[in-house]
């Protein structure tokens, strides 16, 4: 699931409506898999590392779905905006400092990894 999220995220950053559709249908296709969202976060961490000034990153992260769809707005704010904000501003600097960016290519909790690195 994490692997399929990479291209779905990177290719569709210019069209966040695609990720809206994915969020709305997540349970049908990914059965609530945490791996999918791990892949979303991991792909954006790598994109940020290779192109931190790319305006697509904050535009994608801060995208605002139709406010009439409160469920989708809540999902976007927690699963996309919140997760990516934590990843870029909290996890990425630790992975970069400890030279462990390659770890985003392994399915694991990046928060737990950052905590272990911070404490070492």
Secondary structure by P-SEA (a helix, b strand, c coil): caaaaaaaaaaacccaaaaaaaaaaccccccccaaaaaaaaaaaaaaaaaccccaaaaaaaaccccccaaaaaaaaacccaaaaaaaacccaaaaaaacccccccccccaaaaaaaaaac
